[in-house]
C-alpha cells in the first residue's frame, strides 16, 4: 500500500492528520473509542482511492483531502456498528472496539463519526455531492439491514447476495471515486466512469473478503476464520456450494447457516474447496476487476492511474 501512496504521500498524511483533528471532542469516551479504531490502521484504501482519483484526473487539493476523511469516517462508523451487530471480537489483529469498550459506546461513537463526516461534507459547500453522500449513506444502512434479514437464510440467491454487497460495501467505493471526480470539476461522463470503476472494484474487493473467510489465516487477515459462517451470512462460496456441492455438503452448509454456527468449519472449508466454490467466487471477482480496469483505461495515462490499476489488481490477488 505504501508504494501506491507514493504519488499522493503528502496528501495522504494530511488526511491522517485531519482525521486525528476531527476526532477531538470534549467527551473523553468519544476520543478514546475513536482513536482506538482509527489507530488500528487498516488499509485506508477508500481515502487513498479518493486522492488517487483526484491526481489521475489532474487535481488533488484541500477539498479532496477533506472528502477523503469523510469517506474514512463513514467507513469507520460502519465497522463500529457492524462489529456490534455481528458480535465480533477481533478486527485488524486486535480486540474490536465493542469487545474493548462495550456495545453502547461503540454504537454511539459510530453515530458521532457519521455526523462528523457530514459536518465536513457541509464545509465542502457542494449541495449535489452532499445529496449524493446522504443517499449513499442511506443505501449502506439499508444494505446492513438487508444483510441482517438474510442471516440464517440458506435460500439466499446469488443475485440477492450481490445486492447486499453492492449496497453495504461497493457503494462507498463508488461514492469516493465519484466525489473525487466531481470535486475536480470533471464532466458528468467522467464522474460516471469513476463511479462505475469504484462500484466494480468494491464488488470484487468484497468477494475476495468472502473467499478469505474460508481460505485465509486469522493471523494474516486480522480476524477469525469462519466469522461469516458464525453470523449466518450466506456469502457466495456457500451459495455456490448449496447449488453445486454433494448432497451431504449441501446439508452441512444449510445447517450451519440456519444455526449460525462455525462448529463444522473444517468440513465446510473442505466442501467449498472441493466443489469449486472458491474458484467460482474468485472468477467472479476477477470479472468485476476487469470491468473496473476497463473504466480506468478511459483515463489519461500517468502515475496515479497506474497506482489505481495496481490497487485494482491487488484487490483480487491478496491474502488479507
Residue frames relative to the residue before (quaternion, step in Angstrom):
aa qw qx qy qz dx dy dz
X 1.0000 0.0000 0.0000 0.0000 0.00 0.00 0.00
X 0.6043 0.5756 -0.3598 0.4172 3.56 1.07 -0.75
X 0.6241 0.5466 -0.3286 0.4513 3.55 1.06 -0.80
X 0.6734 0.5006 -0.2982 0.4550 3.58 0.95 -0.87
X 0.6625 0.5269 -0.3006 0.4394 3.58 1.13 -0.68
X 0.4479 0.7503 -0.4315 0.2241 3.59 1.21 -0.49
X 0.7168 0.4678 -0.2726 0.4393 3.60 0.84 -0.93
X 0.7627 0.2452 -0.1614 0.5763 3.60 1.26 -0.31
X 0.1809 0.8419 -0.4948 0.1167 3.59 1.18 0.57
X 0.6649 0.5008 -0.3113 0.4585 3.59 0.89 -0.89
X 0.6781 0.4859 -0.2905 0.4687 3.57 0.89 -0.92
X 0.6267 0.5445 -0.3344 0.4461 3.57 1.05 -0.77
X 0.6469 0.5037 -0.3110 0.4808 3.58 1.00 -0.80
X 0.6313 0.5249 -0.3320 0.4645 3.59 1.06 -0.71
X 0.6048 0.5379 -0.3514 0.4706 3.58 1.09 -0.66
X 0.6569 0.5133 -0.3096 0.4573 3.58 0.90 -0.93
X 0.6626 0.4997 -0.3056 0.4668 3.58 0.96 -0.84
X 0.6406 0.5200 -0.3224 0.4640 3.58 1.01 -0.80
X 0.6194 0.5432 -0.3378 0.4551 3.58 1.00 -0.79
X 0.6611 0.5025 -0.3014 0.4685 3.57 0.91 -0.92
X 0.6510 0.5191 -0.3117 0.4579 3.58 0.95 -0.89
X 0.7254 0.4626 -0.2459 0.4465 3.55 0.91 -0.94
X 0.5732 0.5694 -0.3817 0.4490 3.58 1.29 -0.06
X 0.4761 0.6837 -0.4378 0.3380 3.58 1.26 -0.19
X 0.1110 0.7697 -0.6170 0.1204 3.54 -0.98 0.94
X 0.4487 -0.6738 0.5059 0.2979 3.56 -1.17 0.49
X 0.5870 0.4894 -0.3764 0.5236 3.55 1.35 0.31
X 0.4040 -0.7671 0.4353 0.2426 3.64 -0.24 1.21
X 0.6347 0.5496 -0.3488 0.4165 3.61 0.94 -0.79
X 0.5968 0.5621 -0.3592 0.4460 3.59 1.07 -0.70
X 0.6930 0.4644 -0.2765 0.4771 3.57 0.84 -0.98
X 0.6457 0.5435 -0.3293 0.4234 3.59 0.93 -0.86
X 0.7106 0.4305 -0.2567 0.4938 3.57 0.81 -1.01
X 0.6427 0.5400 -0.3246 0.4358 3.59 0.94 -0.88
X 0.6918 0.4600 -0.2797 0.4812 3.56 0.86 -0.94
X 0.6001 0.5827 -0.3625 0.4110 3.58 1.03 -0.74
X 0.7462 0.3950 -0.2398 0.4792 3.58 0.78 -0.96
X 0.6484 0.5068 -0.3294 0.4629 3.61 1.03 -0.72
X 0.6730 0.5065 -0.2961 0.4504 3.58 0.98 -0.83
X 0.5275 0.6352 -0.4074 0.3902 3.58 1.26 -0.32
X 0.4830 -0.6974 0.4118 0.3328 3.55 1.28 -0.24
X 0.1439 0.7680 -0.6189 0.0804 3.54 -0.64 -1.12
X 0.7045 -0.5003 0.3168 0.3912 3.54 -1.29 0.13
X 0.1862 -0.7771 0.5610 0.2162 3.60 1.12 -0.65
X 0.1869 0.8371 -0.4936 0.1434 3.55 1.13 0.72
X 0.6841 0.5207 -0.3052 0.4097 3.58 0.82 -0.94
X 0.6830 0.4365 -0.3157 0.4933 3.66 0.84 -0.77
X 0.6008 0.5555 -0.3629 0.4458 3.58 1.10 -0.60
X 0.6271 0.5312 -0.3318 0.4632 3.60 1.03 -0.74
X 0.6070 0.5463 -0.3486 0.4599 3.59 1.06 -0.73
X 0.7057 0.4726 -0.2695 0.4539 3.57 0.79 -1.04
X 0.6845 0.4811 -0.2935 0.4624 3.59 0.90 -0.88
X 0.6047 0.5370 -0.3574 0.4671 3.59 1.07 -0.65
X 0.6475 0.5127 -0.3157 0.4673 3.57 0.92 -0.89
X 0.6808 0.4895 -0.2866 0.4634 3.57 0.88 -0.97
X 0.6531 0.5241 -0.3169 0.4454 3.59 0.96 -0.84
X 0.7259 0.4020 -0.2255 0.5105 3.56 1.16 -0.63
X 0.6724 -0.5770 0.2654 0.3801 3.55 1.27 0.37
X 0.7975 0.2035 -0.1211 0.5549 3.59 1.23 0.02
X 0.1094 0.7594 -0.6323 0.1074 3.56 -0.73 1.14
X 0.1166 0.8375 -0.5149 0.1411 3.57 -0.07 1.29
X 0.8109 -0.2798 0.1950 0.4756 3.56 -1.30 -0.31
X 0.6249 0.5418 -0.3425 0.4456 3.59 1.04 -0.72
X 0.6467 0.5123 -0.3147 0.4694 3.59 1.02 -0.80
X 0.6229 0.5375 -0.3355 0.4589 3.58 1.03 -0.78
X 0.6696 0.4911 -0.2908 0.4753 3.56 0.92 -0.91
X 0.6719 0.4944 -0.2986 0.4635 3.57 0.95 -0.87
X 0.6024 0.5500 -0.3539 0.4576 3.61 1.08 -0.67
X 0.6434 0.5056 -0.3167 0.4797 3.59 1.04 -0.77
X 0.5958 0.5620 -0.3504 0.4544 3.59 1.07 -0.74
X 0.6780 0.4977 -0.2870 0.4585 3.56 0.84 -1.03
X 0.6743 0.4901 -0.3044 0.4610 3.60 0.93 -0.85
X 0.6368 0.5222 -0.3364 0.4568 3.60 1.00 -0.73
X 0.6480 0.5033 -0.3241 0.4709 3.58 0.94 -0.83
X 0.6464 0.5158 -0.3165 0.4647 3.57 0.95 -0.87
X 0.6734 0.5008 -0.2975 0.4552 3.58 0.87 -0.95
X 0.6181 0.5390 -0.3401 0.4602 3.58 1.04 -0.75
X 0.6548 0.5019 -0.3207 0.4652 3.60 0.95 -0.82
X 0.6256 0.5351 -0.3470 0.4494 3.61 1.04 -0.70
X 0.6397 0.5293 -0.3215 0.4552 3.56 0.95 -0.88
X 0.6972 0.4585 -0.2714 0.4796 3.56 0.89 -0.94
X 0.6218 0.5604 -0.3371 0.4310 3.60 0.98 -0.84
X 0.6905 0.5015 -0.2911 0.4325 3.55 0.84 -1.01
X 0.6186 0.5166 -0.3423 0.4830 3.57 1.14 -0.57
X 0.6719 0.5010 -0.2934 0.4599 3.57 0.86 -1.00
X 0.7476 0.4119 -0.2096 0.4769 3.57 0.94 -0.96
X 0.3241 -0.7519 0.4944 0.2919 3.58 1.33 -0.18
X 0.2212 0.7987 -0.5241 0.1963 3.58 0.96 0.91
X 0.2491 -0.7915 0.5453 0.1191 3.55 -1.13 0.69
X 0.7819 0.2376 -0.1187 0.5639 3.58 1.25 -0.34
X 0.1447 0.7549 -0.6307 0.1069 3.54 -0.98 0.94
X 0.8452 0.0438 -0.0776 0.5270 3.55 -0.98 0.97
X 0.7220 -0.5045 0.2345 0.4113 3.52 1.04 0.91
X 0.7565 0.2701 -0.2102 0.5573 3.61 1.18 0.22
X 0.7077 -0.4553 0.2952 0.4524 3.62 -1.22 0.30
X 0.5116 -0.6329 0.4859 0.3188 3.56 -1.07 0.76
X 0.6634 -0.5067 0.3649 0.4123 3.56 -1.25 0.36
X 0.6600 0.5026 -0.3205 0.4574 3.59 0.98 -0.76
X 0.6293 0.5112 -0.3366 0.4789 3.59 1.12 -0.58
X 0.7008 0.4738 -0.2536 0.4691 3.57 1.09 -0.77
X 0.8252 0.2379 -0.0829 0.5056 3.60 0.87 -0.97
X 0.5716 -0.5662 0.3997 0.4393 3.58 1.20 -0.49
X 0.6492 -0.5626 0.3620 0.3618 3.56 -1.23 0.49
X 0.6711 0.5279 -0.3162 0.4134 3.58 0.81 -0.97
X 0.6749 0.4672 -0.3226 0.4714 3.66 0.79 -0.83
X 0.6351 0.5412 -0.3378 0.4355 3.61 1.00 -0.76
X 0.6604 0.4968 -0.3059 0.4727 3.58 0.94 -0.89
X 0.7130 0.4734 -0.2695 0.4414 3.57 0.80 -0.99
X 0.6509 0.4750 -0.3262 0.4943 3.60 1.02 -0.67
X 0.5687 0.5603 -0.3780 0.4687 3.58 1.15 -0.51
X 0.6347 0.5163 -0.3135 0.4819 3.56 1.03 -0.81
X 0.6228 0.5421 -0.3308 0.4569 3.57 1.01 -0.83
X 0.6797 0.4921 -0.2977 0.4552 3.59 0.89 -0.91
X 0.6016 0.5432 -0.3542 0.4664 3.60 1.05 -0.71
X 0.7200 0.4439 -0.2661 0.4623 3.56 0.77 -0.99
X 0.6010 0.5399 -0.3604 0.4662 3.59 1.09 -0.63
X 0.6116 0.5533 -0.3462 0.4473 3.57 1.01 -0.78
X 0.7260 0.4319 -0.2601 0.4677 3.59 0.86 -0.89
X 0.5443 0.5579 -0.4121 0.4718 3.58 1.19 -0.28
X 0.6589 0.4890 -0.3002 0.4864 3.57 1.01 -0.81
X 0.6225 0.5515 -0.3397 0.4393 3.58 1.02 -0.79
X 0.6281 0.5396 -0.3347 0.4498 3.57 0.96 -0.84
X 0.6378 0.5487 -0.3252 0.4317 3.59 1.02 -0.79
X 0.6109 0.5581 -0.3523 0.4373 3.59 1.16 -0.47
X 0.2415 -0.8316 0.4731 0.1621 3.58 1.30 -0.32
X 0.5032 0.5809 -0.4596 0.4451 3.54 0.91 1.02
X 0.2851 -0.8159 0.4794 0.1526 3.55 -0.02 1.32
X 0.6471 0.5190 -0.3328 0.4485 3.60 0.97 -0.77
X 0.6700 0.4737 -0.3018 0.4854 3.58 0.98 -0.81
X 0.6040 0.5417 -0.3489 0.4691 3.59 1.05 -0.70
X 0.6455 0.5107 -0.3140 0.4732 3.58 0.97 -0.86
X 0.6455 0.5260 -0.3167 0.4543 3.57 0.96 -0.90
X 0.6902 0.4715 -0.2851 0.4690 3.60 0.91 -0.88
X 0.6020 0.5356 -0.3595 0.4706 3.60 1.09 -0.62
X 0.6593 0.4935 -0.2991 0.4820 3.58 0.97 -0.88
X 0.6373 0.5378 -0.3226 0.4478 3.58 0.99 -0.85
X 0.6819 0.4881 -0.2896 0.4615 3.57 0.86 -0.97
X 0.6235 0.5284 -0.3296 0.4727 3.57 1.08 -0.70
X 0.6502 0.5147 -0.3062 0.4675 3.57 1.02 -0.83
X 0.6158 0.5353 -0.3413 0.4668 3.58 1.04 -0.76
X 0.6543 0.5128 -0.3100 0.4613 3.58 0.92 -0.91
X 0.6374 0.5140 -0.3194 0.4771 3.58 1.01 -0.81
X 0.6419 0.5334 -0.3170 0.4506 3.57 1.02 -0.83
X 0.6382 0.5197 -0.3216 0.4682 3.56 1.03 -0.79
X 0.6610 0.4860 -0.3079 0.4817 3.59 0.95 -0.85
X 0.6360 0.5310 -0.3264 0.4550 3.58 0.99 -0.84
X 0.6416 0.5127 -0.3228 0.4704 3.58 0.98 -0.82
X 0.6343 0.5329 -0.3254 0.4558 3.57 1.02 -0.82
X 0.6798 0.4816 -0.2992 0.4652 3.61 0.94 -0.84
X 0.6576 0.5003 -0.3067 0.4725 3.60 1.19 -0.50
X 0.4866 0.6780 -0.4362 0.3365 3.59 1.19 -0.39
X 0.8164 0.2095 -0.1848 0.5055 3.55 -0.83 1.02
X 0.5996 0.5659 -0.3538 0.4417 3.60 1.30 0.01
X 0.2014 -0.8204 0.5286 0.0829 3.56 -0.17 1.30
X 0.6281 0.5307 -0.3420 0.4549 3.61 1.25 -0.07
X 0.3457 0.7413 -0.4992 0.2859 3.58 1.26 0.24
X 0.3285 -0.7602 0.5315 0.1781 3.58 -0.90 0.95
X 0.6638 -0.4885 0.3788 0.4210 3.55 -1.30 0.24
X 0.6367 0.5259 -0.3269 0.4596 3.60 1.03 -0.75
X 0.6550 0.5017 -0.3099 0.4725 3.59 0.99 -0.79
X 0.6134 0.5348 -0.3313 0.4775 3.57 1.08 -0.74
X 0.6621 0.5088 -0.3039 0.4587 3.57 0.91 -0.93
X 0.6213 0.5415 -0.3353 0.4564 3.58 1.04 -0.76
X 0.6567 0.5142 -0.3110 0.4557 3.59 0.94 -0.88
X 0.7318 0.4303 -0.2721 0.4530 3.61 0.69 -0.98
X 0.5802 0.5551 -0.3788 0.4602 3.58 1.18 -0.47
X 0.6953 0.4794 -0.2721 0.4611 3.56 0.90 -0.94
X 0.7975 0.3756 -0.1898 0.4322 3.57 0.67 -1.08
X 0.7832 0.2882 -0.1574 0.5280 3.62 1.14 -0.49
X 0.7597 0.4379 -0.2460 0.4131 3.56 0.49 -1.21
X 0.6112 0.5959 -0.3583 0.3783 3.58 1.03 -0.75
X 0.6581 0.4935 -0.3234 0.4677 3.63 1.07 -0.62
X 0.5696 0.5481 -0.3717 0.4868 3.60 1.12 -0.60
X 0.6770 0.5075 -0.2859 0.4498 3.54 0.87 -1.03
X 0.6647 0.5152 -0.3051 0.4469 3.58 0.91 -0.92
X 0.6407 0.5362 -0.3279 0.4410 3.58 0.99 -0.80
X 0.6977 0.4600 -0.2690 0.4787 3.56 0.90 -0.93
X 0.6320 0.5268 -0.3208 0.4692 3.58 1.02 -0.82
X 0.6853 0.4992 -0.2890 0.4446 3.58 0.84 -1.01
X 0.6336 0.5316 -0.3339 0.4521 3.57 1.02 -0.78
X 0.6509 0.4996 -0.3137 0.4778 3.58 1.01 -0.80
X 0.6577 0.5171 -0.3115 0.4505 3.56 0.93 -0.86
X 0.6673 0.4991 -0.2996 0.4645 3.58 0.94 -0.89
X 0.6611 0.4910 -0.2960 0.4840 3.57 1.25 -0.44
X 0.5305 -0.6703 0.3894 0.3430 3.58 1.26 0.17
X 0.3524 0.7652 -0.4742 0.2555 3.58 1.17 0.50
X 0.6221 -0.5481 0.4128 0.3769 3.56 -1.27 0.40
X 0.6592 -0.4875 0.3839 0.4248 3.56 -1.27 0.31
X 0.6248 0.5508 -0.3386 0.4377 3.60 1.03 -0.78
X 0.6850 0.4700 -0.2884 0.4762 3.58 0.88 -0.92
X 0.6150 0.5380 -0.3424 0.4638 3.59 1.04 -0.74
X 0.6557 0.5023 -0.3067 0.4729 3.58 1.02 -0.80
X 0.5916 0.5607 -0.3573 0.4560 3.59 1.06 -0.73
X 0.7154 0.4492 -0.2625 0.4665 3.56 0.84 -0.98
X 0.5953 0.5394 -0.3673 0.4688 3.59 1.09 -0.58
X 0.6601 0.5031 -0.3012 0.4695 3.59 0.92 -0.93
X 0.6243 0.5414 -0.3303 0.4561 3.56 1.00 -0.88
X 0.7014 0.4818 -0.2752 0.4475 3.58 0.76 -1.03
X 0.6418 0.5321 -0.3258 0.4459 3.56 0.99 -0.84
X 0.6960 0.4672 -0.2794 0.4683 3.59 0.85 -0.94
X 0.6248 0.5230 -0.3327 0.4749 3.57 1.05 -0.75
X 0.6639 0.5173 -0.3077 0.4438 3.59 0.91 -0.89
X 0.6324 0.5186 -0.3286 0.4724 3.59 1.02 -0.76
X 0.6553 0.5075 -0.3065 0.4681 3.58 0.90 -0.95
X 0.6460 0.5399 -0.3115 0.4406 3.57 0.95 -0.94
X 0.6934 0.4732 -0.2835 0.4636 3.59 0.85 -0.94
X 0.6177 0.5431 -0.3526 0.4463 3.59 1.01 -0.72
X 0.6557 0.4891 -0.3172 0.4799 3.59 0.99 -0.78
X 0.5891 0.5492 -0.3638 0.4680 3.61 1.04 -0.68
X 0.6835 0.4854 -0.2855 0.4644 3.58 0.96 -0.85
X 0.5872 0.5397 -0.3624 0.4824 3.59 1.18 -0.51
X 0.6858 0.5251 -0.2868 0.4143 3.56 0.85 -1.03
X 0.5636 0.5897 -0.3990 0.4189 3.59 1.16 -0.37
X 0.7610 0.2997 -0.1727 0.5489 3.59 1.26 -0.37
X 0.7727 0.2857 -0.1454 0.5479 3.57 1.28 -0.10
X 0.6079 0.5447 -0.3524 0.4579 3.57 1.13 0.62
X 0.4169 -0.6662 0.5518 0.2792 3.53 -1.38 0.00
X 0.5530 -0.6382 0.4157 0.3377 3.59 -0.88 0.90
X 0.6548 0.5296 -0.3225 0.4321 3.60 0.95 -0.87
X 0.6820 0.4736 -0.2800 0.4818 3.58 1.07 -0.75
X 0.7291 0.4506 -0.2411 0.4553 3.56 0.88 -0.98
X 0.3651 -0.7373 0.4924 0.2839 3.59 1.10 -0.62
X 0.7233 0.2786 -0.2481 0.5811 3.57 1.24 0.43
X 0.6221 -0.5760 0.3795 0.3705 3.56 -1.22 0.35
X 0.4616 -0.6399 0.5370 0.2984 3.57 -1.06 0.82
X 0.7852 0.3084 -0.2337 0.4836 3.57 -0.96 0.86
X 0.3571 0.7514 -0.4886 0.2628 3.59 1.26 0.14
X 0.6516 0.5241 -0.3273 0.4400 3.60 0.90 -0.91
X 0.6573 0.5161 -0.3116 0.4521 3.56 0.97 -0.85
X 0.6706 0.4995 -0.3039 0.4566 3.59 0.94 -0.85
X 0.6776 0.4432 -0.2840 0.5136 3.56 1.28 -0.34
X 0.4869 -0.7008 0.4048 0.3286 3.58 1.30 0.07
X 0.3749 0.7438 -0.4800 0.2753 3.58 1.18 0.48
X 0.2554 -0.7733 0.5608 0.1492 3.61 -0.63 1.08
X 0.0217 -0.8232 0.5661 -0.0365 3.58 0.22 1.30
X 0.7443 -0.4554 0.2542 0.4171 3.57 -1.27 0.34
X 0.6284 0.5243 -0.3759 0.4345 3.68 0.85 -0.68
X 0.6829 0.4692 -0.2900 0.4790 3.59 1.00 -0.76
X 0.6260 0.5395 -0.3368 0.4512 3.58 0.99 -0.82
X 0.6569 0.5010 -0.3039 0.4744 3.58 0.99 -0.86
X 0.6447 0.5182 -0.3228 0.4601 3.60 0.97 -0.82
X 0.6421 0.5205 -0.3208 0.4624 3.57 1.03 -0.77
X 0.7011 0.4532 -0.2630 0.4837 3.59 1.15 -0.58
X 0.8234 0.2671 -0.0885 0.4927 3.59 0.97 -0.87
X 0.5598 0.6301 -0.3942 0.3664 3.60 1.19 -0.27
X 0.6461 -0.4780 0.4054 0.4355 3.53 -1.34 0.11
X 0.6856 -0.4990 0.3312 0.4138 3.55 -1.23 0.41
X 0.6714 0.4879 -0.3070 0.4658 3.60 0.94 -0.83
X 0.6330 0.5234 -0.3278 0.4668 3.60 1.10 -0.70
X 0.6305 0.5298 -0.3266 0.4638 3.56 1.01 -0.81
X 0.6584 0.5079 -0.3065 0.4633 3.58 0.95 -0.90
X 0.6357 0.5411 -0.3166 0.4504 3.57 1.02 -0.84
X 0.6919 0.4708 -0.2700 0.4761 3.57 0.89 -1.01
X 0.6400 0.5329 -0.3272 0.4465 3.58 0.92 -0.89
X 0.6667 0.5026 -0.2990 0.4620 3.57 0.95 -0.90
X 0.6600 0.5181 -0.3080 0.4484 3.59 0.96 -0.87
X 0.6541 0.4977 -0.3135 0.4755 3.59 0.98 -0.83
X 0.6762 0.5110 -0.2973 0.4396 3.56 0.84 -0.98
X 0.7418 0.3861 -0.2113 0.5060 3.59 1.01 -0.84
X 0.3071 -0.7708 0.4966 0.2547 3.58 1.34 -0.13
X 0.4626 0.6776 -0.4169 0.3912 3.49 0.87 1.09
X 0.2367 -0.7610 0.5903 0.1284 3.56 -1.07 0.85
X 0.2677 0.8036 -0.4956 0.1924 3.58 1.23 0.41
X 0.7610 0.3288 -0.1800 0.5294 3.59 1.07 -0.74
X 0.1628 0.8497 -0.4928 0.0925 3.58 1.18 0.57
X 0.6473 0.5324 -0.3444 0.4230 3.62 0.91 -0.80
X 0.6775 0.4745 -0.2918 0.4804 3.58 0.93 -0.88
X 0.6525 0.5103 -0.3189 0.4606 3.59 1.03 -0.74
X 0.6034 0.5330 -0.3510 0.4782 3.60 1.04 -0.73
X 0.6563 0.5035 -0.3097 0.4689 3.58 0.92 -0.87
X 0.6574 0.5206 -0.3099 0.4481 3.59 0.99 -0.83
X 0.6937 0.4644 -0.2992 0.4621 3.62 0.81 -0.92
X 0.6424 0.5020 -0.3294 0.4763 3.57 1.12 -0.56
X 0.6739 0.5259 -0.3036 0.4208 3.58 0.88 -0.93
X 0.7551 0.4063 -0.2257 0.4625 3.59 0.87 -0.92
X 0.5628 -0.6447 0.3679 0.3637 3.60 1.28 0.06
X 0.3350 0.7752 -0.4832 0.2311 3.59 1.24 0.31
X 0.6620 0.4929 -0.3158 0.4681 3.59 0.98 -0.77
X 0.6309 0.5202 -0.3308 0.4711 3.58 1.04 -0.76
X 0.6432 0.5192 -0.3188 0.4638 3.57 0.98 -0.83
X 0.6750 0.4916 -0.3006 0.4608 3.58 0.88 -0.93
X 0.6546 0.4976 -0.3182 0.4718 3.59 0.98 -0.79
X 0.6212 0.5297 -0.3439 0.4639 3.61 1.03 -0.70
X 0.6420 0.5065 -0.3170 0.4804 3.58 1.03 -0.77
X 0.6331 0.5238 -0.3262 0.4674 3.58 1.00 -0.83
X 0.6623 0.4979 -0.3048 0.4697 3.59 0.97 -0.80
X 0.6050 0.5447 -0.3594 0.4563 3.58 1.10 -0.62
X 0.6837 0.4549 -0.2878 0.4928 3.60 0.93 -0.82
X 0.5807 0.5557 -0.3685 0.4670 3.59 1.13 -0.59
X 0.6709 0.4998 -0.3013 0.4576 3.58 0.91 -0.90
X 0.6170 0.5267 -0.3436 0.4731 3.59 1.08 -0.67
X 0.6409 0.5120 -0.3177 0.4756 3.57 1.03 -0.79
X 0.6502 0.5221 -0.3100 0.4566 3.59 0.94 -0.89
X 0.6278 0.5473 -0.3368 0.4392 3.57 1.00 -0.79
X 0.6559 0.4916 -0.3160 0.4778 3.59 1.01 -0.72
X 0.6340 0.5326 -0.3352 0.4495 3.60 1.01 -0.74
X 0.6030 0.5905 -0.3568 0.4004 3.58 1.09 -0.68
X 0.6283 0.5425 -0.3315 0.4484 3.59 1.26 -0.33
X 0.5903 0.5693 -0.3680 0.4382 3.60 1.29 -0.11
X 0.6064 -0.5360 0.4186 0.4120 3.60 -1.21 0.36
X 0.5023 -0.6470 0.4666 0.3337 3.63 -0.95 0.75
X 0.2957 0.7484 -0.5583 0.2018 3.57 -1.13 0.60
X 0.7314 -0.4337 0.2976 0.4341 3.57 -1.33 0.12
X 0.6857 0.4893 -0.2969 0.4496 3.59 0.86 -0.93
X 0.6379 0.4973 -0.3367 0.4821 3.58 0.97 -0.76
X 0.6246 0.5404 -0.3355 0.4530 3.59 1.01 -0.76
X 0.6427 0.5114 -0.3189 0.4730 3.58 1.04 -0.79
X 0.6310 0.5200 -0.3309 0.4711 3.60 1.02 -0.77
X 0.6428 0.5137 -0.3217 0.4685 3.59 1.00 -0.77
X 0.6599 0.5036 -0.3102 0.4634 3.58 0.97 -0.82
X 0.6337 0.5178 -0.3241 0.4746 3.58 1.01 -0.80
X 0.6443 0.5251 -0.3206 0.4542 3.58 0.97 -0.84
X 0.6496 0.4964 -0.3140 0.4828 3.59 1.02 -0.78
X 0.6765 0.5039 -0.2896 0.4523 3.57 0.94 -0.89
X 0.5546 0.6314 -0.3854 0.3810 3.58 1.12 -0.64
X 0.7272 0.3920 -0.2216 0.5181 3.58 1.14 -0.67
X 0.7581 0.3317 -0.1764 0.5330 3.58 0.96 -0.85
X 0.4460 0.6582 -0.4792 0.3719 3.59 0.39 1.26
X 0.3315 -0.7491 0.5411 0.1902 3.54 -1.29 0.38
X 0.7728 0.1918 -0.1730 0.5798 3.60 1.23 0.35
